[in-house]
């Protein structure tokens, strides 16, 4: 339960696990399949790393899926490095999820639970990437996306089937979780707990007596801290833009096409009449006649309806066909035969007995071909441009799929090849801080940085149905620290900062020891012998500090993890110095009378408990099926991926 509470007070509720889970499910159709040559010849790539019944997970499959999840995470956080991802437990969590997915699939098969093709079809149809502008499933979009991402339809269906299966088997386990007030109250009350403390900072920069480093000291410091100065992987992006304007002349419609379109859509250009009505629907003919009599006697339809405790509805811009569909042919015919201001009815409609009063009549004359020619030309030109663009991009995709090289495809189709300077994944250029990324290149960054250097070129949309780019990686510079000579001034400054940080650590410990023996923190800081910032009194309620899921500064968060009247030191990080944190007092919270907070916490904790039920079920199924795990799988994949993503291509 301790892990549940930690998740709860951070308001994250397994967010990282959820990210991994969703990325696993979505990776097949959101990202490219990163299997073609990325990892060279991985040792043991065919080795089985987990086995459940007749199913098995190979090292290659595990390694590929971790890479995909990492690339997906890097799309939203371009600065994310593989080392950070793995250090956060990314590899282990992907492994656990893959094993759980395989186990549940095997268990479902034993229990005769299957996912139908129709259910998978429905799920595919709901994926926005496969829909057209009107929100309908587009077979063309589906085909193009699978081709671009190099994933087979069957692989996509398998992933979606597993996701549906897990949802159906695990989601019901968390339904109906209801926690008692006695269980929720301690957690809710902790949110209302208030703490006050005093924080002193000892900056590393406060120590002015640090000597300049020798070349040997600087070289040794640089070697030990190489990761701090490492420049992320840099790539040149090769691309060729395909714009719909390329087809402007070919897309110009002929007079015959314009005339044909006009004749096929004559109804849209014919004279039309629309009307506005006041409408009142009553359940009986007698009641409708009584209202009609009042209107004939001089009352308005609205006043007569109000007298009967009813209200009229307004029908705006109604066509005869539209009114027929919602009421009946008889009601529509009568309504369009009446003059403005006249009352029609009662007439039998689809919902009862209808009374209509004509409030406005709007007539639109027929439009001749000459008067609408310009809009027909614009419509036909757009349609033809889109068709020609789709045909052209389809031809290019076929050439690439049939083995055509990037250069060959560009040359054969009269495209202009362009190459960017070396860029990191965020689009910045290391050598030129003033570099401005071209607008056409921005959409290419994530897809191209997700590709292997020897992958086929991809057709990437810049503006859907308007502008595309055929793109591929050019030269690649692996992540590495620059030569020391290039960053010598920066390294010297950080060397001195690191030396100052060591002195700050020692001084912080001296001050902590004095305060622990009864000295006042501000007096101990004043007696330190160097100029230091004055200690600050801070405090607040836990709920306020953690509001909206924001993570408070580490020195503030520490106050809520300390015993009363205690004092601790805390590194500021990045060799910036140290904090001395003293907890002055605690004001306990009591949420017993705050029903809204109790219910909010109950809902949040119920979600977490429901997730734990699902995890316990997965472990129980794994035990029952006798699932075999390879204890070295995660470490092996971490080594392979760390090499692959740092230049070991």
TIGU-556897 format. One line per 2 residues: number of its first residue (from 1); their letters; for each residue x, y, z of C-alpha. Coordinates in steps of 0.02 Angstrom, whole numbers, m for minus. Example, Ala and Ser with C-alpha at 12.3 -4.5 7.8 and 13.67 -1.06 7.14 Angstrom:
REM residues 2
1> as> 615/m225/390  684/m53/357
REM end
This chain:
REM residues 649
1> xx> 0/0/0  150/114/23
3> xx> 180/116/m165  m2/161/m191
5> xx> 13/309/m73  172/371/m153
7> xx> 85/370/m321  m66/455/m246
9> xx> 20/603/m163  116/638/m323
11> xx> m49/636/m421  34/530/m556
13> xx> m54/362/m531  66/258/m631
15> xx> 85/387/m769  249/316/m832
17> xx> 177/140/m835  27/204/m930
19> xx> 144/289/m1054  236/126/m1083
21> xx> 72/29/m1098  m4/148/m1224
23> xx> 156/160/m1322  165/m29/m1337
25> xx> m12/m37/m1403  5/111/m1519
27> xx> 183/83/m1578  134/m29/m1723
29> xx> 33/104/m1812  100/268/m1741
31> xx> 284/235/m1768  397/149/m1891
33> xx> 455/m29/m1872  635/m6/m1817
35> xx> 701/m177/m1860  792/m153/m2023
37> xx> 975/m148/m1980  965/m35/m1827
39> xx> 1051/m156/m1711  1174/m241/m1826
41> xx> 1194/m422/m1778  1134/m429/m1599
43> xx> 1205/m573/m1504  1066/m692/m1453
45> xx> 932/m596/m1548  835/m759/m1574
47> xx> 852/m809/m1391  689/m837/m1297
49> xx> 676/m714/m1152  503/m768/m1090
51> xx> 387/m915/m1121  204/m941/m1078
53> xx> 123/m1102/m1137  146/m1111/m1324
55> xx> 194/m927/m1342  368/m855/m1326
57> xx> 451/m685/m1327  618/m672/m1416
59> xx> 761/m554/m1377  741/m471/m1548
61> xx> 555/m436/m1517  590/m367/m1344
63> xx> 733/m258/m1405  630/m191/m1550
65> xx> 483/m147/m1438  591/m55/m1311
67> xx> 668/45/m1453  496/90/m1519
69> xx> 433/146/m1349  590/250/m1323
71> xx> 569/333/m1493  386/369/m1454
73> xx> 434/449/m1289  569/550/m1376
75> xx> 441/623/m1496  359/717/m1353
77> xx> 527/749/m1267  660/771/m1402
79> xx> 799/791/m1274  767/619/m1197
81> xx> 920/507/m1207  917/317/m1206
83> xx> 1019/314/m1045  890/419/m953
85> xx> 749/314/m1022  830/152/m965
87> xx> 881/225/m797  697/265/m763
89> xx> 657/81/m783  590/93/m960
91> xx> 664/m73/m1017  602/m168/m865
93> xx> 427/m98/m880  415/m141/m1065
95> xx> 475/m318/m1024  345/m339/m887
97> xx> 207/m274/m1002  257/m387/m1146
99> xx> 262/m539/m1032  94/m492/m956
101> xx> 18/m468/m1129  83/m636/m1189
103> xx> 24/m721/m1029  m152/m650/m1040
105> xx> m164/m700/m1222  m116/m878/m1178
107> xx> m237/m881/m1031  m378/m813/m1139
109> xx> m344/m949/m1267  m357/m1081/m1129
111> xx> m523/m1004/m1075  m589/m1000/m1255
113> xx> m594/m809/m1257  m566/m736/m1430
115> xx> m572/m564/m1510  m678/m558/m1668
117> xx> m620/m480/m1831  m771/m365/m1828
119> xx> m720/m294/m1659  m543/m260/m1723
121> xx> m615/m181/m1881  m720/m64/m1774
123> xx> m567/m15/m1672  m465/20/m1829
125> xx> m605/127/m1901  m599/238/m1745
127> xx> m413/277/m1760  m401/462/m1817
129> xx> m247/430/m1924  m351/315/m2035
131> xx> m495/438/m2058  m527/566/m2193
133> xx> m572/749/m2167  m755/702/m2138
135> xx> m708/580/m1999  m745/424/m2102
137> xx> m628/275/m2119  m517/296/m2272
139> xx> m444/140/m2351  m319/251/m2443
141> xx> m258/332/m2282  m250/160/m2201
143> xx> m145/91/m2344  m29/240/m2353
145> xx> 4/247/m2167  43/62/m2152
147> xx> 157/74/m2303  246/228/m2236
149> xx> 270/153/m2063  323/m16/m2136
151> xx> 200/m117/m2033  90/m255/m2099
153> xx> m97/m254/m2077  m87/m419/m1982
155> xx> 41/m349/m1859  m73/m201/m1827
157> xx> m222/m316/m1800  m123/m424/m1680
159> xx> m75/m273/m1574  m254/m209/m1570
161> xx> m321/m382/m1527  m202/m393/m1379
163> xx> m252/m219/m1320  m438/m261/m1328
165> xx> m409/m426/m1240  m313/m344/m1098
167> xx> m447/m210/m1080  m586/m338/m1074
169> xx> m498/m450/m949  m420/m321/m832
171> xx> m542/m174/m833  m683/m269/m743
173> xx> m565/m311/m599  m562/m129/m546
175> xx> m749/m99/m560  m847/m71/m403
177> xx> m696/m36/m292  m769/58/m143
179> xx> m654/113/m4  m720/151/170
181> xx> m703/322/254  m586/245/383
183> xx> m466/194/244  m478/356/144
185> xx> m473/479/290  m286/462/334
187> xx> m235/498/154  m357/642/133
189> xx> m300/717/298  m119/710/243
191> xx> m164/828/100  m224/955/228
193> xx> m67/937/334  36/1099/343
195> xx> 222/1111/380  341/1254/410
197> xx> 528/1252/396  683/1357/370
199> xx> 797/1330/221  975/1393/201
201> xx> 1070/1381/38  1258/1365/25
203> xx> 1299/1404/m158  1454/1327/m236
205> xx> 1489/1496/m313  1509/1574/m141
207> xx> 1685/1502/m126  1803/1623/m214
209> xx> 1968/1542/m167  1962/1400/m294
211> xx> 2126/1392/m392  2128/1380/m581
213> xx> 2142/1197/m634  2297/1127/m718
215> xx> 2281/1044/m888  2296/874/m805
217> xx> 2159/914/m680  2048/982/m818
219> xx> 2075/829/m929  2037/710/m786
221> xx> 1879/807/m739  1821/810/m920
223> xx> 1848/623/m939  1750/582/m781
225> xx> 1607/698/m831  1602/664/m1017
227> xx> 1415/624/m1012  1380/802/m952
229> xx> 1454/875/m1111  1392/744/m1233
231> xx> 1307/817/m1386  1154/715/m1437
233> xx> 1155/622/m1601  1159/741/m1750
235> xx> 1089/705/m1922  1079/787/m2090
237> xx> 905/771/m2164  890/741/m2350
239> xx> 722/787/m2421  627/832/m2579
241> xx> 465/930/m2569  311/884/m2672
243> xx> 185/1025/m2677  9/1019/m2749
245> xx> 52/1174/m2851  155/1057/m2959
247> xx> m10/1001/m3036  m94/1171/m3053
249> xx> m90/1172/m3243  m137/990/m3266
251> xx> m280/1011/m3142  m364/1153/m3237
253> xx> m538/1087/m3283  m600/1091/m3463
255> xx> m764/1170/m3519  m835/996/m3545
257> xx> m791/945/m3366  m869/1105/m3299
259> xx> m1030/1074/m3396  m1038/893/m3340
261> xx> m1016/942/m3158  m1152/1075/m3175
263> xx> m1275/951/m3252  m1236/818/m3121
265> xx> m1270/943/m2981  m1415/1040/m3057
267> xx> m1517/1018/m2899  m1391/1122/m2803
269> xx> m1407/1265/m2927  m1595/1254/m2957
271> xx> m1717/1382/m2887  m1761/1342/m2709
273> xx> m1876/1404/m2575  m1848/1389/m2389
275> xx> m1963/1441/m2249  m1959/1478/m2063
277> xx> m2100/1409/m1955  m2168/1413/m1779
279> xx> m2219/1236/m1734  m2326/1163/m1597
281> xx> m2351/974/m1578  m2497/907/m1475
283> xx> m2542/727/m1434  m2727/740/m1485
285> xx> m2820/816/m1631  m2948/894/m1514
287> xx> m2813/985/m1417  m2734/1047/m1578
289> xx> m2903/1111/m1642  m2932/1205/m1479
291> xx> m2765/1296/m1497  m2801/1330/m1681
293> xx> m2969/1408/m1636  m2884/1526/m1513
295> xx> m2761/1580/m1649  m2904/1610/m1771
297> xx> m2985/1715/m1635  m2836/1833/m1632
299> xx> m2708/1754/m1516  m2531/1719/m1572
301> xx> m2480/1538/m1581  m2351/1568/m1444
303> xx> m2480/1647/m1327  m2607/1510/m1357
305> xx> m2476/1377/m1323  m2418/1465/m1165
307> xx> m2597/1469/m1101  m2599/1280/m1115
309> xx> m2433/1263/m1026  m2340/1227/m1188
311> xx> m2212/1317/m1295  m2183/1328/m1482
313> xx> m2023/1277/m1568  m1942/1374/m1710
315> xx> m1894/1288/m1872  m1768/1392/m1970
317> xx> m1725/1383/m2155  m1829/1228/m2191
319> xx> m1837/1151/m2364  m1988/1052/m2421
321> xx> m1883/893/m2420  m1813/929/m2247
323> xx> m1985/960/m2172  m2052/803/m2254
325> xx> m1914/701/m2172  m1946/770/m1997
327> xx> m2135/787/m2001  m2231/711/m2148
329> xx> m2268/746/m2330  m2440/813/m2287
331> xx> m2370/937/m2160  m2232/993/m2279
333> xx> m2349/1016/m2427  m2471/1116/m2324
335> xx> m2334/1221/m2246  m2260/1267/m2416
337> xx> m2433/1303/m2490  m2477/1431/m2356
339> xx> m2437/1617/m2362  m2323/1705/m2238
341> xx> m2414/1730/m2072  m2543/1594/m2104
343> xx> m2578/1451/m1983  m2578/1274/m2050
345> xx> m2659/1125/m1966  m2692/1029/m1865
347> xx> m2612/894/m1974  m2553/722/m1926
349> xx> m2363/719/m1914  m2233/593/m1862
351> xx> m2237/650/m1679  m2421/697/m1659
353> xx> m2541/832/m1719  m2446/980/m1790
355> xx> m2489/1165/m1800  m2374/1271/m1909
357> xx> m2367/1458/m1936  m2263/1525/m2079
359> xx> m2149/1662/m2010  m2035/1691/m2161
361> xx> m2022/1643/m2345  m1853/1647/m2431
363> xx> m1835/1619/m2618  m1669/1586/m2704
365> xx> m1675/1599/m2895  m1595/1470/m3006
367> xx> m1412/1499/m3046  m1354/1481/m3225
369> xx> m1190/1398/m3271  m1103/1564/m3307
371> xx> m1143/1629/m3132  m1070/1477/m3042
373> xx> m930/1435/m3162  m792/1507/m3051
375> xx> m843/1405/m2898  m860/1246/m3004
377> xx> m685/1278/m3074  m616/1297/m2898
379> xx> m701/1136/m2840  m645/1033/m2990
381> xx> m468/1102/m2983  m453/1054/m2799
383> xx> m520/879/m2834  m403/852/m2982
385> xx> m252/921/m2888  m285/803/m2744
387> xx> m307/655/m2862  m149/697/m2959
389> xx> m52/723/m2798  m112/555/m2729
391> xx> m68/467/m2891  105/547/m2893
393> xx> 144/508/m2710  78/331/m2734
395> xx> 195/310/m2881  342/370/m2775
397> xx> 296/251/m2632  289/107/m2756
399> xx> 461/153/m2824  534/156/m2648
401> xx> 448/m8/m2603  520/m87/m2762
403> xx> 697/m45/m2709  724/126/m2785
405> xx> 856/229/m2694  820/402/m2627
407> xx> 928/484/m2761  851/381/m2902
409> xx> 672/421/m2851  711/606/m2834
411> xx> 797/613/m3004  668/507/m3096
413> xx> 526/618/m3038  607/787/m3066
415> xx> 613/833/m2881  736/952/m2800
417> xx> 850/869/m2672  890/975/m2518
419> xx> 1000/935/m2368  1001/1017/m2198
421> xx> 1157/1050/m2095  1187/933/m1947
423> xx> 1039/948/m1827  994/872/m1660
425> xx> 820/798/m1639  746/963/m1579
427> xx> 797/1048/m1742  937/1152/m1665
429> xx> 1108/1165/m1744  1253/1143/m1623
431> xx> 1376/1249/m1722  1255/1393/m1756
433> xx> 1138/1451/m1619  1056/1575/m1738
435> xx> 1006/1440/m1862  821/1448/m1911
437> xx> 741/1281/m1954  645/1290/m2119
439> xx> 458/1265/m2097  460/1115/m2215
441> xx> 588/1026/m2106  496/1039/m1940
443> xx> 374/896/m1978  518/787/m2037
445> xx> 620/790/m1876  530/655/m1775
447> xx> 507/530/m1919  685/549/m1985
449> xx> 765/535/m1812  662/377/m1785
451> xx> 737/297/m1942  895/195/m1961
453> xx> 1026/269/m2075  999/131/m2203
455> xx> 808/135/m2197  709/171/m2355
457> xx> 653/350/m2380  482/395/m2311
459> xx> 346/505/m2384  299/625/m2242
461> xx> 152/747/m2246  196/930/m2218
463> xx> 18/991/m2249  m108/852/m2281
465> xx> m168/841/m2463  m61/995/m2503
467> xx> 124/967/m2471  232/813/m2440
469> xx> 417/776/m2425  514/621/m2471
471> xx> 641/614/m2331  783/506/m2266
473> xx> 931/525/m2148  1092/589/m2223
475> xx> 1257/585/m2128  1242/539/m1944
477> xx> 1357/594/m1803  1339/484/m1651
479> xx> 1311/561/m1481  1481/607/m1411
481> xx> 1569/743/m1310  1659/875/m1413
483> xx> 1849/895/m1406  1903/972/m1241
485> xx> 1982/1120/m1332  1811/1174/m1396
487> xx> 1733/1183/m1223  1887/1215/m1116
489> xx> 1822/1378/m1041  1656/1298/m994
491> xx> 1741/1144/m920  1859/1255/m818
493> xx> 1712/1351/m748  1620/1191/m702
495> xx> 1778/1117/m627  1788/1264/m508
497> xx> 1602/1248/m474  1626/1064/m430
499> xx> 1767/1109/m311  1656/1241/m232
501> xx> 1517/1111/m219  1630/998/m115
503> xx> 1666/1143/2  1480/1184/9
505> xx> 1444/1004/58  1569/1009/200
507> xx> 1504/1177/263  1323/1121/251
509> xx> 1364/970/359  1450/1081/488
511> xx> 1298/1196/496  1180/1046/508
513> xx> 1279/975/654  1272/1141/748
515> xx> 1084/1159/721  1056/978/774
517> xx> 1140/1022/940  1025/1171/970
519> xx> 1098/1317/874  982/1428/772
521> xx> 1000/1403/585  1018/1589/543
523> xx> 1154/1609/676  1249/1456/613
525> xx> 1243/1525/436  1301/1698/493
527> xx> 1449/1618/583  1504/1517/430
529> xx> 1646/1637/387  1589/1674/207
531> xx> 1447/1778/137  1293/1669/119
533> xx> 1110/1709/78  997/1734/229
535> xx> 893/1578/272  711/1584/217
537> xx> 558/1525/312  442/1424/199
539> xx> 288/1318/222  114/1274/167
541> xx> m10/1132/151  35/974/59
543> xx> m118/992/m55  m66/1168/m107
545> xx> 114/1120/m141  60/969/m246
547> xx> m82/1061/m334  m118/1009/m514
549> xx> 13/872/m506  157/996/m504
551> xx> 317/934/m426  382/1055/m292
553> xx> 567/1097/m275  663/957/m190
555> xx> 704/1064/m37  518/1102/m11
557> xx> 466/921/m39  595/866/91
559> xx> 499/958/226  357/833/204
561> xx> 474/684/227  560/740/387
563> xx> 531/701/570  480/845/686
565> xx> 622/960/740  748/875/626
567> xx> 876/955/510  951/883/351
569> xx> 1065/929/206  1016/911/24
571> xx> 1120/935/m135  1053/1069/m251
573> xx> 1109/964/m400  1225/999/m546
575> xx> 1363/1053/m425  1267/1211/m379
577> xx> 1286/1191/m192  1189/1122/m43
579> xx> 1033/1159/58  1015/1146/245
581> xx> 832/1109/284  758/1123/458
583> xx> 579/1070/497  506/1191/624
585> xx> 330/1127/647  188/1017/586
587> xx> 3/1059/589  m96/899/567
589> xx> m241/899/444  m415/828/472
591> xx> m523/795/319  m664/715/419
593> xx> m785/858/382  m730/886/202
595> xx> m843/765/108  m792/833/m63
597> xx> m608/800/m28  m646/627/43
599> xx> m744/580/m113  m608/648/m227
601> xx> m473/550/m136  m585/396/m132
603> xx> m605/402/m321  m419/423/m349
605> xx> m370/285/m228  m504/171/m301
607> xx> m422/190/m472  m253/143/m399
609> xx> m324/m4/m301  m412/m62/m459
611> xx> m245/m58/m551  m166/m161/m413
613> xx> m305/m290/m429  m263/m303/m613
615> xx> m77/m324/m575  m115/m458/m445
617> xx> m223/m550/m571  m82/m545/m698
619> xx> 41/m615/m570  m82/m752/m522
621> xx> m109/m802/m704  79/m799/m734
623> xx> 105/m915/m587  m34/m1033/m641
625> xx> 34/m1049/m818  212/m1071/m756
627> xx> 281/m928/m859  470/m935/m881
629> xx> 569/m772/m877  750/m743/m925
631> xx> 827/m643/m780  961/m571/m895
633> xx> 841/m510/m1030  824/m330/m972
635> xx> 1011/m305/m943  1051/m378/m1114
637> xx> 930/m265/m1205  990/m114/m1108
639> xx> 1169/m146/m1163  1118/m171/m1344
641> xx> 1009/m16/m1350  1136/94/m1261
643> xx> 1261/45/m1396  1138/61/m1541
645> xx> 1078/234/m1490  1251/304/m1459
647> xx> 1332/263/m1622  1346/77/m1626
649> x> 1252/62/m1787
REM end
